[in-house]
Amino acid sequence: MSGLVDGRVHLAADDRGSRCVLAARLVAADGFEVLGQAAPQIPAATVWAALRLPARERAMAWWDAQAQAEQW
């Protein structure tokens, strides 16, 4: 991961380029895992999908704030 901006994760590619994906899609993907540190406790995709949109938006805002704070 090379950056996190407005809910979008920027990933470094093998060809030295970058790719962008929505953070919610990334963490909900099968096989998603965090390497090099303890994996965060992420709710199962079905639990996430059952939340109303305002709740998901608040959760992603909190997630983004936490990730940015950890980068400091």
PyMOL Python script that loads the backbone (N, CA, C, O; Angstrom):
from pymol import cmd

cmd.read_pdbstr("""\
ATOM      1  N   MET A   1       0.843  -1.162   0.000  1.00  0.00           N
ATOM      2  CA  MET A   1       0.000   0.000   0.000  1.00  0.00           C
ATOM      3  C   MET A   1       0.894   1.231   0.000  1.00  0.00           C
ATOM      4  O   MET A   1       1.819   1.349   0.804  1.00  0.00           O
ATOM      5  N   SER A   2       0.605   2.124  -0.896  1.00  0.00           N
ATOM      6  CA  SER A   2       1.424   3.331  -0.966  1.00  0.00           C
ATOM      7  C   SER A   2       0.678   4.572  -0.493  1.00  0.00           C
ATOM      8  O   SER A   2       1.283   5.635  -0.348  1.00  0.00           O
ATOM      9  N   GLY A   3      -0.625   4.457  -0.250  1.00  0.00           N
ATOM     10  CA  GLY A   3      -1.368   5.612   0.238  1.00  0.00           C
ATOM     11  C   GLY A   3      -2.830   5.295   0.476  1.00  0.00           C
ATOM     12  O   GLY A   3      -3.367   4.314  -0.039  1.00  0.00           O
ATOM     13  N   LEU A   4      -3.462   6.150   1.269  1.00  0.00           N
ATOM     14  CA  LEU A   4      -4.881   6.036   1.559  1.00  0.00           C
ATOM     15  C   LEU A   4      -5.468   7.435   1.515  1.00  0.00           C
ATOM     16  O   LEU A   4      -5.109   8.287   2.328  1.00  0.00           O
ATOM     17  N   VAL A   5      -6.374   7.678   0.566  1.00  0.00           N
ATOM     18  CA  VAL A   5      -6.952   9.003   0.384  1.00  0.00           C
ATOM     19  C   VAL A   5      -8.452   8.863   0.149  1.00  0.00           C
ATOM     20  O   VAL A   5      -8.878   8.179  -0.781  1.00  0.00           O
ATOM     21  N   ASP A   6      -9.243   9.508   0.988  1.00  0.00           N
ATOM     22  CA  ASP A   6     -10.696   9.551   0.810  1.00  0.00           C
ATOM     23  C   ASP A   6     -11.315   8.184   0.555  1.00  0.00           C
ATOM     24  O   ASP A   6     -12.156   8.038  -0.332  1.00  0.00           O
ATOM     25  N   GLY A   7     -10.904   7.182   1.325  1.00  0.00           N
ATOM     26  CA  GLY A   7     -11.488   5.857   1.185  1.00  0.00           C
ATOM     27  C   GLY A   7     -10.960   5.045   0.029  1.00  0.00           C
ATOM     28  O   GLY A   7     -11.464   3.958  -0.256  1.00  0.00           O
ATOM     29  N   ARG A   8      -9.941   5.568  -0.646  1.00  0.00           N
ATOM     30  CA  ARG A   8      -9.320   4.849  -1.760  1.00  0.00           C
ATOM     31  C   ARG A   8      -7.913   4.438  -1.342  1.00  0.00           C
ATOM     32  O   ARG A   8      -7.161   5.236  -0.784  1.00  0.00           O
ATOM     33  N   VAL A   9      -7.571   3.193  -1.616  1.00  0.00           N
ATOM     34  CA  VAL A   9      -6.247   2.659  -1.304  1.00  0.00           C
ATOM     35  C   VAL A   9      -5.424   2.662  -2.591  1.00  0.00           C
ATOM     36  O   VAL A   9      -5.866   2.161  -3.625  1.00  0.00           O
ATOM     37  N   HIS A  10      -4.254   3.219  -2.514  1.00  0.00           N
ATOM     38  CA  HIS A  10      -3.332   3.226  -3.659  1.00  0.00           C
ATOM     39  C   HIS A  10      -2.313   2.123  -3.419  1.00  0.00           C
ATOM     40  O   HIS A  10      -1.632   2.097  -2.393  1.00  0.00           O
ATOM     41  N   LEU A  11      -2.221   1.221  -4.372  1.00  0.00           N
ATOM     42  CA  LEU A  11      -1.344   0.059  -4.251  1.00  0.00           C
ATOM     43  C   LEU A  11      -0.187   0.177  -5.225  1.00  0.00           C
ATOM     44  O   LEU A  11      -0.372   0.579  -6.374  1.00  0.00           O
ATOM     45  N   ALA A  12       0.998  -0.170  -4.768  1.00  0.00           N
ATOM     46  CA  ALA A  12       2.170  -0.186  -5.641  1.00  0.00           C
ATOM     47  C   ALA A  12       2.127  -1.464  -6.464  1.00  0.00           C
ATOM     48  O   ALA A  12       1.906  -2.544  -5.916  1.00  0.00           O
ATOM     49  N   ALA A  13       2.334  -1.356  -7.762  1.00  0.00           N
ATOM     50  CA  ALA A  13       2.291  -2.509  -8.665  1.00  0.00           C
ATOM     51  C   ALA A  13       3.707  -2.984  -8.973  1.00  0.00           C
ATOM     52  O   ALA A  13       4.678  -2.252  -8.783  1.00  0.00           O
ATOM     53  N   ASP A  14       3.806  -4.219  -9.451  1.00  0.00           N
ATOM     54  CA  ASP A  14       5.110  -4.787  -9.804  1.00  0.00           C
ATOM     55  C   ASP A  14       5.811  -4.002 -10.902  1.00  0.00           C
ATOM     56  O   ASP A  14       7.040  -3.994 -10.970  1.00  0.00           O
ATOM     57  N   ASP A  15       5.039  -3.341 -11.764  1.00  0.00           N
ATOM     58  CA  ASP A  15       5.635  -2.598 -12.878  1.00  0.00           C
ATOM     59  C   ASP A  15       6.006  -1.161 -12.479  1.00  0.00           C
ATOM     60  O   ASP A  15       6.230  -0.305 -13.334  1.00  0.00           O
ATOM     61  N   ARG A  16       6.066  -0.918 -11.172  1.00  0.00           N
ATOM     62  CA  ARG A  16       6.407   0.389 -10.581  1.00  0.00           C
ATOM     63  C   ARG A  16       5.328   1.437 -10.785  1.00  0.00           C
ATOM     64  O   ARG A  16       5.531   2.612 -10.476  1.00  0.00           O
ATOM     65  N   GLY A  17       4.193   1.022 -11.299  1.00  0.00           N
ATOM     66  CA  GLY A  17       3.048   1.906 -11.409  1.00  0.00           C
ATOM     67  C   GLY A  17       2.237   1.804 -10.126  1.00  0.00           C
ATOM     68  O   GLY A  17       2.710   1.277  -9.118  1.00  0.00           O
ATOM     69  N   SER A  18       1.036   2.303 -10.173  1.00  0.00           N
ATOM     70  CA  SER A  18       0.168   2.162  -9.008  1.00  0.00           C
ATOM     71  C   SER A  18      -1.244   1.871  -9.480  1.00  0.00           C
ATOM     72  O   SER A  18      -1.614   2.175 -10.614  1.00  0.00           O
ATOM     73  N   ARG A  19      -2.010   1.289  -8.605  1.00  0.00           N
ATOM     74  CA  ARG A  19      -3.404   0.987  -8.863  1.00  0.00           C
ATOM     75  C   ARG A  19      -4.206   1.546  -7.702  1.00  0.00           C
ATOM     76  O   ARG A  19      -3.682   1.708  -6.600  1.00  0.00           O
ATOM     77  N   CYS A  20      -5.467   1.840  -7.945  1.00  0.00           N
ATOM     78  CA  CYS A  20      -6.322   2.407  -6.923  1.00  0.00           C
ATOM     79  C   CYS A  20      -7.561   1.531  -6.774  1.00  0.00           C
ATOM     80  O   CYS A  20      -8.136   1.080  -7.765  1.00  0.00           O
ATOM     81  N   VAL A  21      -7.966   1.294  -5.532  1.00  0.00           N
ATOM     82  CA  VAL A  21      -9.150   0.480  -5.256  1.00  0.00           C
ATOM     83  C   VAL A  21      -9.857   1.068  -4.042  1.00  0.00           C
ATOM     84  O   VAL A  21      -9.213   1.640  -3.162  1.00  0.00           O
ATOM     85  N   LEU A  22     -11.169   0.929  -3.994  1.00  0.00           N
ATOM     86  CA  LEU A  22     -11.903   1.398  -2.817  1.00  0.00           C
ATOM     87  C   LEU A  22     -11.511   0.549  -1.612  1.00  0.00           C
ATOM     88  O   LEU A  22     -11.438  -0.676  -1.705  1.00  0.00           O
ATOM     89  N   ALA A  23     -11.263   1.200  -0.496  1.00  0.00           N
ATOM     90  CA  ALA A  23     -10.839   0.497   0.711  1.00  0.00           C
ATOM     91  C   ALA A  23     -11.869  -0.544   1.130  1.00  0.00           C
ATOM     92  O   ALA A  23     -11.500  -1.641   1.547  1.00  0.00           O
ATOM     93  N   ALA A  24     -13.145  -0.219   1.028  1.00  0.00           N
ATOM     94  CA  ALA A  24     -14.196  -1.164   1.421  1.00  0.00           C
ATOM     95  C   ALA A  24     -14.140  -2.428   0.572  1.00  0.00           C
ATOM     96  O   ALA A  24     -14.354  -3.526   1.086  1.00  0.00           O
ATOM     97  N   ARG A  25     -13.855  -2.286  -0.720  1.00  0.00           N
ATOM     98  CA  ARG A  25     -13.748  -3.463  -1.589  1.00  0.00           C
ATOM     99  C   ARG A  25     -12.511  -4.283  -1.235  1.00  0.00           C
ATOM    100  O   ARG A  25     -12.548  -5.513  -1.246  1.00  0.00           O
ATOM    101  N   LEU A  26     -11.431  -3.600  -0.926  1.00  0.00           N
ATOM    102  CA  LEU A  26     -10.196  -4.297  -0.608  1.00  0.00           C
ATOM    103  C   LEU A  26     -10.345  -5.143   0.646  1.00  0.00           C
ATOM    104  O   LEU A  26      -9.997  -6.324   0.636  1.00  0.00           O
ATOM    105  N   VAL A  27     -10.853  -4.563   1.722  1.00  0.00           N
ATOM    106  CA  VAL A  27     -10.949  -5.309   2.982  1.00  0.00           C
ATOM    107  C   VAL A  27     -12.023  -6.384   2.932  1.00  0.00           C
ATOM    108  O   VAL A  27     -11.992  -7.316   3.736  1.00  0.00           O
ATOM    109  N   ALA A  28     -12.975  -6.278   2.003  1.00  0.00           N
ATOM    110  CA  ALA A  28     -14.025  -7.288   1.876  1.00  0.00           C
ATOM    111  C   ALA A  28     -13.634  -8.415   0.920  1.00  0.00           C
ATOM    112  O   ALA A  28     -14.350  -9.410   0.813  1.00  0.00           O
ATOM    113  N   ALA A  29     -12.518  -8.268   0.233  1.00  0.00           N
ATOM    114  CA  ALA A  29     -12.105  -9.263  -0.758  1.00  0.00           C
ATOM    115  C   ALA A  29     -11.693 -10.573  -0.086  1.00  0.00           C
ATOM    116  O   ALA A  29     -11.084 -10.576   0.984  1.00  0.00           O
ATOM    117  N   ASP A  30     -12.038 -11.684  -0.738  1.00  0.00           N
ATOM    118  CA  ASP A  30     -11.606 -12.992  -0.251  1.00  0.00           C
ATOM    119  C   ASP A  30     -10.082 -13.032  -0.200  1.00  0.00           C
ATOM    120  O   ASP A  30      -9.414 -12.602  -1.140  1.00  0.00           O
ATOM    121  N   GLY A  31      -9.552 -13.534   0.864  1.00  0.00           N
ATOM    122  CA  GLY A  31      -8.113 -13.666   0.992  1.00  0.00           C
ATOM    123  C   GLY A  31      -7.400 -12.414   1.469  1.00  0.00           C
ATOM    124  O   GLY A  31      -6.174 -12.415   1.576  1.00  0.00           O
ATOM    125  N   PHE A  32      -8.137 -11.338   1.759  1.00  0.00           N
ATOM    126  CA  PHE A  32      -7.493 -10.113   2.234  1.00  0.00           C
ATOM    127  C   PHE A  32      -6.796 -10.381   3.552  1.00  0.00           C
ATOM    128  O   PHE A  32      -7.375 -11.001   4.444  1.00  0.00           O
ATOM    129  N   GLU A  33      -5.582  -9.932   3.685  1.00  0.00           N
ATOM    130  CA  GLU A  33      -4.868 -10.017   4.947  1.00  0.00           C
ATOM    131  C   GLU A  33      -3.829  -8.916   5.030  1.00  0.00           C
ATOM    132  O   GLU A  33      -3.357  -8.406   4.013  1.00  0.00           O
ATOM    133  N   VAL A  34      -3.484  -8.562   6.239  1.00  0.00           N
ATOM    134  CA  VAL A  34      -2.464  -7.558   6.477  1.00  0.00           C
ATOM    135  C   VAL A  34      -1.179  -8.299   6.820  1.00  0.00           C
ATOM    136  O   VAL A  34      -1.166  -9.143   7.716  1.00  0.00           O
ATOM    137  N   LEU A  35      -0.114  -7.991   6.118  1.00  0.00           N
ATOM    138  CA  LEU A  35       1.177  -8.638   6.349  1.00  0.00           C
ATOM    139  C   LEU A  35       2.082  -7.710   7.138  1.00  0.00           C
ATOM    140  O   LEU A  35       2.039  -6.492   6.963  1.00  0.00           O
ATOM    141  N   GLY A  36       2.883  -8.273   7.987  1.00  0.00           N
ATOM    142  CA  GLY A  36       3.873  -7.495   8.703  1.00  0.00           C
ATOM    143  C   GLY A  36       3.375  -6.878  10.000  1.00  0.00           C
ATOM    144  O   GLY A  36       4.134  -6.203  10.696  1.00  0.00           O
ATOM    145  N   GLN A  37       2.130  -7.097  10.329  1.00  0.00           N
ATOM    146  CA  GLN A  37       1.597  -6.612  11.601  1.00  0.00           C
ATOM    147  C   GLN A  37       0.341  -7.407  11.915  1.00  0.00           C
ATOM    148  O   GLN A  37      -0.156  -8.155  11.073  1.00  0.00           O
ATOM    149  N   ALA A  38      -0.164  -7.245  13.114  1.00  0.00           N
ATOM    150  CA  ALA A  38      -1.383  -7.952  13.490  1.00  0.00           C
ATOM    151  C   ALA A  38      -2.533  -7.492  12.593  1.00  0.00           C
ATOM    152  O   ALA A  38      -2.700  -6.296  12.353  1.00  0.00           O
ATOM    153  N   ALA A  39      -3.312  -8.434  12.108  1.00  0.00           N
ATOM    154  CA  ALA A  39      -4.437  -8.103  11.239  1.00  0.00           C
ATOM    155  C   ALA A  39      -5.534  -7.417  12.047  1.00  0.00           C
ATOM    156  O   ALA A  39      -5.861  -7.854  13.151  1.00  0.00           O
ATOM    157  N   PRO A  40      -6.102  -6.341  11.497  1.00  0.00           N
ATOM    158  CA  PRO A  40      -7.206  -5.683  12.196  1.00  0.00           C
ATOM    159  C   PRO A  40      -8.436  -6.574  12.214  1.00  0.00           C
ATOM    160  O   PRO A  40      -8.603  -7.428  11.343  1.00  0.00           O
ATOM    161  N   GLN A  41      -9.279  -6.381  13.185  1.00  0.00           N
ATOM    162  CA  GLN A  41     -10.523  -7.130  13.257  1.00  0.00           C
ATOM    163  C   GLN A  41     -11.538  -6.471  12.335  1.00  0.00           C
ATOM    164  O   GLN A  41     -12.094  -5.423  12.664  1.00  0.00           O
ATOM    165  N   ILE A  42     -11.775  -7.075  11.198  1.00  0.00           N
ATOM    166  CA  ILE A  42     -12.676  -6.530  10.185  1.00  0.00           C
ATOM    167  C   ILE A  42     -13.938  -7.379  10.179  1.00  0.00           C
ATOM    168  O   ILE A  42     -13.853  -8.606  10.130  1.00  0.00           O
ATOM    169  N   PRO A  43     -15.102  -6.751  10.229  1.00  0.00           N
ATOM    170  CA  PRO A  43     -16.329  -7.546  10.214  1.00  0.00           C
ATOM    171  C   PRO A  43     -16.476  -8.320   8.908  1.00  0.00           C
ATOM    172  O   PRO A  43     -16.011  -7.888   7.854  1.00  0.00           O
ATOM    173  N   ALA A  44     -17.126  -9.460   9.001  1.00  0.00           N
ATOM    174  CA  ALA A  44     -17.380 -10.273   7.811  1.00  0.00           C
ATOM    175  C   ALA A  44     -18.161  -9.447   6.789  1.00  0.00           C
ATOM    176  O   ALA A  44     -18.912  -8.542   7.153  1.00  0.00           O
ATOM    177  N   ALA A  45     -17.978  -9.761   5.531  1.00  0.00           N
ATOM    178  CA  ALA A  45     -18.630  -9.010   4.456  1.00  0.00           C
ATOM    179  C   ALA A  45     -20.145  -8.988   4.611  1.00  0.00           C
ATOM    180  O   ALA A  45     -20.780  -7.982   4.293  1.00  0.00           O
ATOM    181  N   THR A  46     -20.727 -10.068   5.088  1.00  0.00           N
ATOM    182  CA  THR A  46     -22.186 -10.098   5.250  1.00  0.00           C
ATOM    183  C   THR A  46     -22.638  -9.146   6.344  1.00  0.00           C
ATOM    184  O   THR A  46     -23.682  -8.507   6.219  1.00  0.00           O
ATOM    185  N   VAL A  47     -21.860  -9.046   7.415  1.00  0.00           N
ATOM    186  CA  VAL A  47     -22.187  -8.101   8.487  1.00  0.00           C
ATOM    187  C   VAL A  47     -22.050  -6.676   7.954  1.00  0.00           C
ATOM    188  O   VAL A  47     -22.911  -5.829   8.192  1.00  0.00           O
ATOM    189  N   TRP A  48     -20.975  -6.426   7.243  1.00  0.00           N
ATOM    190  CA  TRP A  48     -20.718  -5.101   6.664  1.00  0.00           C
ATOM    191  C   TRP A  48     -21.852  -4.695   5.726  1.00  0.00           C
ATOM    192  O   TRP A  48     -22.335  -3.564   5.788  1.00  0.00           O
ATOM    193  N   ALA A  49     -22.278  -5.614   4.858  1.00  0.00           N
ATOM    194  CA  ALA A  49     -23.327  -5.329   3.885  1.00  0.00           C
ATOM    195  C   ALA A  49     -24.677  -5.081   4.557  1.00  0.00           C
ATOM    196  O   ALA A  49     -25.520  -4.373   4.007  1.00  0.00           O
ATOM    197  N   ALA A  50     -24.887  -5.660   5.744  1.00  0.00           N
ATOM    198  CA  ALA A  50     -26.163  -5.501   6.440  1.00  0.00           C
ATOM    199  C   ALA A  50     -26.301  -4.118   7.090  1.00  0.00           C
ATOM    200  O   ALA A  50     -27.406  -3.703   7.439  1.00  0.00           O
ATOM    201  N   LEU A  51     -25.187  -3.414   7.248  1.00  0.00           N
ATOM    202  CA  LEU A  51     -25.243  -2.087   7.862  1.00  0.00           C
ATOM    203  C   LEU A  51     -25.866  -1.084   6.903  1.00  0.00           C
ATOM    204  O   LEU A  51     -25.692  -1.178   5.688  1.00  0.00           O
ATOM    205  N   ARG A  52     -26.576  -0.146   7.449  1.00  0.00           N
ATOM    206  CA  ARG A  52     -27.121   0.937   6.618  1.00  0.00           C
ATOM    207  C   ARG A  52     -25.979   1.823   6.136  1.00  0.00           C
ATOM    208  O   ARG A  52     -24.930   1.908   6.776  1.00  0.00           O
ATOM    209  N   LEU A  53     -26.194   2.475   5.012  1.00  0.00           N
ATOM    210  CA  LEU A  53     -25.149   3.288   4.388  1.00  0.00           C
ATOM    211  C   LEU A  53     -24.545   4.331   5.329  1.00  0.00           C
ATOM    212  O   LEU A  53     -23.320   4.442   5.371  1.00  0.00           O
ATOM    213  N   PRO A  54     -25.339   5.109   6.093  1.00  0.00           N
ATOM    214  CA  PRO A  54     -24.709   6.087   6.987  1.00  0.00           C
ATOM    215  C   PRO A  54     -23.765   5.446   8.007  1.00  0.00           C
ATOM    216  O   PRO A  54     -22.728   6.020   8.342  1.00  0.00           O
ATOM    217  N   ALA A  55     -24.119   4.272   8.494  1.00  0.00           N
ATOM    218  CA  ALA A  55     -23.249   3.576   9.453  1.00  0.00           C
ATOM    219  C   ALA A  55     -21.959   3.123   8.782  1.00  0.00           C
ATOM    220  O   ALA A  55     -20.884   3.214   9.376  1.00  0.00           O
ATOM    221  N   ARG A  56     -22.060   2.635   7.548  1.00  0.00           N
ATOM    222  CA  ARG A  56     -20.844   2.224   6.823  1.00  0.00           C
ATOM    223  C   ARG A  56     -19.950   3.424   6.548  1.00  0.00           C
ATOM    224  O   ARG A  56     -18.728   3.330   6.662  1.00  0.00           O
ATOM    225  N   GLU A  57     -20.560   4.563   6.182  1.00  0.00           N
ATOM    226  CA  GLU A  57     -19.768   5.768   5.916  1.00  0.00           C
ATOM    227  C   GLU A  57     -19.048   6.237   7.172  1.00  0.00           C
ATOM    228  O   GLU A  57     -17.883   6.626   7.103  1.00  0.00           O
ATOM    229  N   ARG A  58     -19.722   6.205   8.317  1.00  0.00           N
ATOM    230  CA  ARG A  58     -19.076   6.606   9.575  1.00  0.00           C
ATOM    231  C   ARG A  58     -17.937   5.643   9.924  1.00  0.00           C
ATOM    232  O   ARG A  58     -16.873   6.066  10.376  1.00  0.00           O
ATOM    233  N   ALA A  59     -18.168   4.357   9.710  1.00  0.00           N
ATOM    234  CA  ALA A  59     -17.128   3.364   9.997  1.00  0.00           C
ATOM    235  C   ALA A  59     -15.907   3.576   9.105  1.00  0.00           C
ATOM    236  O   ALA A  59     -14.773   3.492   9.575  1.00  0.00           O
ATOM    237  N   MET A  60     -16.135   3.852   7.820  1.00  0.00           N
ATOM    238  CA  MET A  60     -15.005   4.081   6.913  1.00  0.00           C
ATOM    239  C   MET A  60     -14.269   5.371   7.260  1.00  0.00           C
ATOM    240  O   MET A  60     -13.046   5.437   7.134  1.00  0.00           O
ATOM    241  N   ALA A  61     -14.995   6.390   7.694  1.00  0.00           N
ATOM    242  CA  ALA A  61     -14.344   7.638   8.104  1.00  0.00           C
ATOM    243  C   ALA A  61     -13.461   7.384   9.315  1.00  0.00           C
ATOM    244  O   ALA A  61     -12.345   7.898   9.393  1.00  0.00           O
ATOM    245  N   TRP A  62     -13.958   6.592  10.260  1.00  0.00           N
ATOM    246  CA  TRP A  62     -13.163   6.256  11.449  1.00  0.00           C
ATOM    247  C   TRP A  62     -11.953   5.432  11.036  1.00  0.00           C
ATOM    248  O   TRP A  62     -10.839   5.662  11.506  1.00  0.00           O
ATOM    249  N   TRP A  63     -12.186   4.464  10.145  1.00  0.00           N
ATOM    250  CA  TRP A  63     -11.096   3.603   9.661  1.00  0.00           C
ATOM    251  C   TRP A  63     -10.009   4.453   8.997  1.00  0.00           C
ATOM    252  O   TRP A  63      -8.821   4.256   9.255  1.00  0.00           O
ATOM    253  N   ASP A  64     -10.417   5.396   8.143  1.00  0.00           N
ATOM    254  CA  ASP A  64      -9.456   6.279   7.466  1.00  0.00           C
ATOM    255  C   ASP A  64      -8.673   7.118   8.465  1.00  0.00           C
ATOM    256  O   ASP A  64      -7.457   7.263   8.339  1.00  0.00           O
ATOM    257  N   ALA A  65      -9.363   7.669   9.453  1.00  0.00           N
ATOM    258  CA  ALA A  65      -8.694   8.503  10.465  1.00  0.00           C
ATOM    259  C   ALA A  65      -7.684   7.687  11.235  1.00  0.00           C
ATOM    260  O   ALA A  65      -6.584   8.165  11.514  1.00  0.00           O
ATOM    261  N   GLN A  66      -8.038   6.462  11.584  1.00  0.00           N
ATOM    262  CA  GLN A  66      -7.120   5.606  12.329  1.00  0.00           C
ATOM    263  C   GLN A  66      -5.895   5.254  11.476  1.00  0.00           C
ATOM    264  O   GLN A  66      -4.766   5.294  11.964  1.00  0.00           O
ATOM    265  N   ALA A  67      -6.118   4.913  10.217  1.00  0.00           N
ATOM    266  CA  ALA A  67      -5.006   4.556   9.335  1.00  0.00           C
ATOM    267  C   ALA A  67      -4.065   5.747   9.145  1.00  0.00           C
ATOM    268  O   ALA A  67      -2.846   5.577   9.146  1.00  0.00           O
ATOM    269  N   GLN A  68      -4.615   6.937   8.983  1.00  0.00           N
ATOM    270  CA  GLN A  68      -3.779   8.125   8.812  1.00  0.00           C
ATOM    271  C   GLN A  68      -3.011   8.431  10.086  1.00  0.00           C
ATOM    272  O   GLN A  68      -1.853   8.843  10.021  1.00  0.00           O
ATOM    273  N   ALA A  69      -3.630   8.239  11.240  1.00  0.00           N
ATOM    274  CA  ALA A  69      -2.938   8.477  12.507  1.00  0.00           C
ATOM    275  C   ALA A  69      -1.785   7.503  12.691  1.00  0.00           C
ATOM    276  O   ALA A  69      -0.744   7.868  13.236  1.00  0.00           O
ATOM    277  N   GLU A  70      -1.964   6.262  12.239  1.00  0.00           N
ATOM    278  CA  GLU A  70      -0.901   5.271  12.367  1.00  0.00           C
ATOM    279  C   GLU A  70       0.281   5.593  11.463  1.00  0.00           C
ATOM    280  O   GLU A  70       1.406   5.179  11.744  1.00  0.00           O
ATOM    281  N   GLN A  71       0.039   6.325  10.384  1.00  0.00           N
ATOM    282  CA  GLN A  71       1.131   6.691   9.481  1.00  0.00           C
ATOM    283  C   GLN A  71       1.997   7.799  10.057  1.00  0.00           C
ATOM    284  O   GLN A  71       3.140   7.964   9.631  1.00  0.00           O
ATOM    285  N   TRP A  72       1.486   8.558  11.010  1.00  0.00           N
ATOM    286  CA  TRP A  72       2.241   9.653  11.604  1.00  0.00           C
ATOM    287  C   TRP A  72       3.273   9.047  12.469  1.00  0.00           C
ATOM    288  O   TRP A  72       4.054   9.764  13.093  1.00  0.00           O
TER     289      TRP A  72
END
""", "prot")
cmd.dss("prot")
cmd.show_as("cartoon", "prot")
cmd.util.cbc("prot")
cmd.orient("prot")
